[in-house]
Amino acid sequence: MVKPTTYDEWKDCITVKCGIELTPNYVRERLDELADKKNFKTSKLIEFWGEPHYRDIVTWFQTAAEELNQTSDSQPG
């Protein structure tokens, strides 16, 4: 498995290769899990990929959250 090194590579991996839609709910849930290093999924991610990549993933989810907020802010309400 190739480890993404940029936000665009990560986003392509999540949305295209894995077929996961980055919805506000999904992103928020993942950020909550990632904030807890004792969470099983988070600890396994760090164990497998390492702390630097874990920090990248957190940053990429935060970027996705910001993009989603900008999209929802620009929609007529």
SEMARTOR-546649 format. One line per 8 residues: number of its first residue (from 0); their letters; for each residue x, y, z of C-alpha. Coordinates in Angstrom, 1 decimal, padded with zeros to 4 digits. Each point is the difference from the previous one (the first is absolute). Layout:
BEGIN
NUM	a	X,Y,Z ~ ... .
This chain:
BEGIN
0	mvkpttyd	000.0,000.0,000.0 ~ 001.3,003.4,-001.0 ~ -000.1,002.6,002.8 ~ -001.4,003.4,-001.2 ~ 002.4,002.9,000.6 ~ -002.2,002.9,-000.9 ~ -003.6,001.1,000.7 ~ -001.0,-000.6,-003.6 .
8	ewkdcitv	001.4,-003.5,000.0 ~ -001.7,-000.8,003.3 ~ -003.3,001.5,-001.2 ~ 000.2,-002.1,-003.2 ~ 000.8,-003.1,002.0 ~ -003.0,000.6,002.3 ~ -002.6,001.1,-002.5 ~ 001.0,-001.8,-003.2 .
16	kcgieltp	001.9,-003.1,000.9 ~ -001.9,-000.8,003.2 ~ -003.3,001.5,-001.1 ~ -000.6,001.9,003.2 ~ -001.9,003.3,-000.2 ~ 001.5,002.7,002.2 ~ -003.2,001.2,001.6 ~ 000.0,002.4,003.0 .
24	nyvrerld	-001.1,-002.9,002.2 ~ 002.7,-002.4,-001.1 ~ 002.7,002.6,000.3 ~ -001.1,001.1,003.5 ~ -000.2,-003.7,001.2 ~ 003.5,-000.7,-001.4 ~ 001.4,003.1,001.6 ~ -001.5,-001.0,003.4 .
32	eladkknf	001.5,-003.5,-000.3 ~ 003.4,001.4,-001.1 ~ 000.0,002.4,003.0 ~ 000.0,-003.0,002.3 ~ 003.3,-001.8,-000.3 ~ -001.4,-002.8,002.3 ~ -002.7,-000.7,-002.6 ~ 000.6,-003.4,-001.5 .
40	ktsklief	-000.1,001.2,-003.6 ~ 002.2,003.0,000.8 ~ 002.6,-002.0,001.9 ~ 000.2,-002.6,-002.8 ~ 000.4,002.7,-002.6 ~ 002.9,001.5,001.9 ~ 001.5,-003.4,000.6 ~ -000.2,-000.9,-003.7 .
48	wgephyrd	000.8,003.4,-001.7 ~ 001.9,001.9,002.7 ~ -000.5,003.3,001.8 ~ 001.0,002.3,-002.9 ~ -002.6,-001.5,-002.3 ~ -002.6,000.0,002.7 ~ 000.5,003.8,000.4 ~ -000.3,000.3,-003.8 .
56	ivtwfqta	-003.3,-001.9,000.0 ~ -001.3,002.3,002.8 ~ 001.0,003.0,-002.0 ~ -001.7,-001.3,-003.1 ~ -003.2,-000.8,001.8 ~ 000.1,003.6,001.4 ~ 000.5,001.3,-003.5 ~ -002.9,-002.0,-001.2 .
64	aeelnqts	-002.2,001.4,002.8 ~ 001.0,003.5,-001.0 ~ -000.8,-000.7,-003.6 ~ -003.4,-001.4,001.0 ~ -000.7,003.1,002.2 ~ 000.9,002.3,-002.9 ~ -002.3,-002.0,-002.3 ~ -003.0,000.2,002.4 .
72	dsqpg	000.7,003.7,000.7 ~ -000.2,000.8,-003.7 ~ -003.3,-001.8,-000.6 ~ -003.2,002.1,000.2 ~ -001.9,-000.6,003.1 .
